[in-house]
Amino acid sequence: MKKVPLTVRGAQRLREELRRLKSVKRPEVIRAISEARAHGDLKENAEYHAAREQQSFIEGRIADLETKLAYAHIIDLSTVNANGKVVFGATVSLLESANEAKVTYQIVGEDEADIQVGMISVTSPMARALIGHEEGEVVTVHAPSGIREFEILEVRYV
């Protein structure tokens, strides 16, 4: 499996979720299974089956997080100096040519992406179009909604 880029903040979030699942959620579900078993017949015990399903989900998520962290290439943005070019981790302010709307995005790993807070995946059409360009350039993005043009107003490495 190849290395997957991840910011330091993204890696911390994944580690925290992993810690919470192992130290809080896993013991809770084990207790719930024990309590449900104490109620007797497991075939018709809804609490038991629900707890087992929850345990399966938790164990799957733990394995997923451990794999992602094992294959993560953690990039410290404070050490990045790309001389004004858009690279992984950069925060980019853009002006859309069609409607003069200003937007700001940070290019992050797939597991960190959240468009609601302006974090886009490095594999998204927008990020792929921006990477390698600099302030002042106009970039054409082939998005699912159609072709859009953006002017790069500012590139920061925060």
C-alpha positions in Angstrom: 0.0 0.0 0.0 1.3 3.5 -0.8 1.8 6.3 1.6 -1.1 8.7 2.0 -0.5 12.4 2.7 -1.9 13.7 6.0 -1.4 16.9 7.9 -0.1 16.9 11.5 -3.5 18.1 12.7 -5.3 15.4 10.7 -3.0 12.7 12.1 -3.7 14.0 15.7 -7.4 13.8 15.1 -7.1 10.2 13.8 -5.0 9.2 16.8 -7.5 10.8 19.2 -10.4 9.0 17.6 -8.4 5.7 17.8 -7.5 6.3 21.5 -11.2 7.1 22.3 -12.4 4.0 20.5 -9.9 1.7 22.3 -10.1 3.2 25.8 -13.8 4.3 26.0 -16.0 2.8 23.3 -14.6 -0.7 23.3 -14.9 -1.2 27.1 -18.4 0.2 27.0 -19.6 -2.3 24.3 -17.9 -5.2 26.1 -19.8 -4.3 29.3 -23.0 -4.1 27.2 -22.4 -7.5 25.8 -21.8 -9.0 29.2 -25.0 -7.4 30.6 -27.0 -8.7 27.6 -25.6 -12.2 28.1 -26.8 -12.2 31.7 -30.3 -11.8 30.5 -30.4 -15.4 29.1 -31.3 -16.7 25.7 -29.1 -15.0 23.1 -31.2 -16.0 20.1 -34.0 -13.6 21.0 -31.9 -11.1 22.9 -32.1 -7.8 20.9 -29.7 -6.0 23.3 -27.1 -8.7 22.7 -27.3 -8.5 18.9 -27.2 -4.7 18.9 -24.1 -4.7 21.2 -22.4 -7.3 18.9 -23.2 -5.2 15.9 -21.7 -2.1 17.6 -18.6 -4.1 18.6 -18.1 -5.1 15.0 -18.4 -1.5 13.9 -15.9 -0.3 16.5 -13.4 -3.1 15.8 -13.6 -2.3 12.0 -13.0 1.4 12.6 -10.1 0.7 14.9 -8.5 -1.5 12.2 -9.2 1.2 9.6 -7.6 3.9 11.7 -4.6 1.8 12.5 -4.0 1.1 8.8 -4.4 4.7 7.8 -2.0 5.9 10.4 0.5 3.1 9.5 0.5 4.3 5.9 0.3 8.0 6.6 3.0 10.4 5.2 2.6 13.1 7.8 3.5 16.5 6.4 4.3 19.3 8.9 3.1 22.5 7.2 5.4 24.7 9.3 8.4 23.3 7.4 6.8 23.7 4.0 8.3 26.4 1.8 7.1 26.0 -1.8 8.0 29.5 -2.9 4.4 30.6 -3.4 3.2 27.5 -5.3 0.1 25.5 -4.3 1.1 22.3 -2.7 -0.4 19.8 -0.3 -1.4 21.6 2.9 -1.5 25.0 1.4 -4.4 27.4 2.1 -5.5 29.0 -1.1 -7.7 32.1 -1.5 -9.5 32.2 -4.8 -11.7 34.5 -6.9 -14.2 32.7 -9.1 -14.2 34.5 -12.5 -17.9 33.9 -13.3 -19.5 35.5 -10.2 -16.6 37.3 -8.4 -17.1 35.0 -5.3 -14.1 34.7 -3.0 -13.4 31.3 -1.5 -10.6 29.8 0.6 -9.6 26.2 0.8 -6.9 24.2 2.5 -5.7 21.1 0.5 -5.6 18.2 2.9 -5.6 14.4 2.9 -8.7 12.4 2.0 -9.5 11.6 5.6 -9.4 15.2 6.7 -11.5 16.7 3.9 -14.6 18.7 5.1 -15.9 21.1 2.5 -18.0 22.8 5.3 -14.9 24.2 6.9 -13.0 24.8 3.6 -10.8 21.7 3.7 -10.7 19.9 0.3 -9.1 16.5 -0.5 -5.8 16.5 -2.4 -7.5 14.1 -4.9 -10.5 16.4 -5.6 -10.7 18.1 -9.0 -10.2 21.5 -7.4 -7.0 20.5 -5.6 -5.6 18.7 -8.6 -6.2 21.8 -10.8 -4.6 24.1 -8.2 -1.4 22.1 -7.3 1.7 23.5 -8.9 0.2 27.0 -9.7 1.1 30.3 -8.0 -0.6 33.5 -6.9 -2.0 35.6 -9.8 -2.5 32.6 -12.1 -5.9 31.7 -13.5 -6.8 28.0 -13.1 -9.4 26.0 -15.0 -11.2 23.4 -12.9 -13.1 20.6 -14.5 -15.6 20.0 -11.8 -18.6 17.7 -11.9 -20.8 20.8 -12.2 -18.8 22.0 -15.3 -15.8 24.0 -16.1 -15.0 26.9 -13.7 -12.2 29.4 -13.7 -10.5 30.8 -10.5 -7.8 33.3 -10.0 -5.4 32.4 -7.2 -5.3 35.5 -4.9 -3.1 34.1 -2.1 -1.2 31.0 -1.1 -0.4 30.4 2.6 1.3 27.6 4.4 -0.4 27.6 7.8 
